């Protein structure tokens, strides 16, 4: 069988596949897919006839299914692996999915847990005429562009990611708001600021999300704020960002371990319907 062909859209960042043997995914195809995903942490499949069954199969080729826990309206009864992202309504007026039509801030999925997922797959079923684009920021190049002085400063540093409030500032399920306003004392997880990707072995920043509620382990908050502000500015600089203007049928795979992503808003009178699947990952490993 011929090797999988990937068109490079952005060197070492974004690739596109338009000819994928979706119904003949043998071990060679899976190996080629994983190799392409390691080289291009954002992969776009365009013009490939992918449905729910195929999307789930592709997800399983990258890892065990990660069951999203923070689902309110997006759970599918027929395919529990699918998380529905939509602003449309069911016939009874209830939401047909989660995340509505507003802007979604820069984040890494499930950054507040011990073992965040590795792969995310998002497929477009309905798209608005404008807006609703997805943006990715490359944490490999964001780290590489830092000064040597800054790289040295980051050695051994960990961000404390609190797990009480979600990205919108609302309490997570079963969580109560602590009395203390010191986020360092809140429950959560500590992840290294600089990690080594388990497949590519390259170094990258790992910033998670919810910048306004982050602390750095063992560092005074004023100093941590100054450093975190600089890192977030660097990470989300246009130099490291690429965005997807969706077409119906597009499927994107991205690597949650070395990217940030966000969505821009769109007209709430238009419809955006996406199906999302996720693959399990592991604990981010410190680079040093």
Steps between C-alpha positions, in 0.01 A plus 500: 500500500624850419617717788270767636550832322489820707497847347694740717305818581735634768841337548513270805159632608205444263447228238206405279385155386248471218546134407466277805400130486239544769347154442836321478676608817758225539810523717701677229234769461478544877878524521506759222224697671685507830822599325325785317335616823838508675649715225192721458322550834207643304366276221208590273299236314307657216284318246524173694161327565517483879197426718466426870616139467808599301581786736488268800724249319755773420495611864565146620795480258662780702413375849228374729183707500498779757151547639438870547365562849394865473207437264166664570299466178745345252478131591385261227283202594598295194874580502628577850842577351358806319476839669265736314604865472208707376290811550187351342193376688320167516133488394399539867707817531784352706863557390623246243860540615749692711714815458234713331608779265727722709876533486704232676829613656842351433536169680633146506227242553462364854814678616383474864522118525798274561497342152358737236392347169742469209287530185189698415295439184238751390272456197274761344138406423357852473697825489403868517569720194760696701669460837524191713858450381745294704850628578803302611819631658819297456673448835811354335581821318382713792761332719773499236461877450568578868834650595758270656468704818126432514547131422741474790255681728226248421702195600327312779195729515147366533163672463236416758178449302203528737210265426221686680388752236465427130620727219188716531548546875216268603553227765560155359271213596529399867732796567435773754665841489777521766502786749860587414573711192851353484477270197817319611300355791217373281477137394646422159805361327855619435633467145846603373514819294742336255425143394658248266254353250493120540501430122690787333732545801493875435465758774188710531318735734210365700283783631155339538237774529329743739799733519327725755485212752851356457789487743857373470607253765735657754491848344352820637184596316627836373804335341286215367255745342779682319647177366167344403390815318818490292460131421135529397582799279778299337288186462210672328704732278381494136843357410393168651131491402306343210123491460247279328205641306267202508326328211232236552669160514837627623656297780788638705733298718723689738752418768382625837847456648679768298230746394258756632173555317202732507184585304370837388136594533236492226148619429269322748227491234717272286579137585831337588483123564813296570574147617797463729696194615805483725782255568661436837844639576740497791646730761709782348868419560747771599759567231788531747 
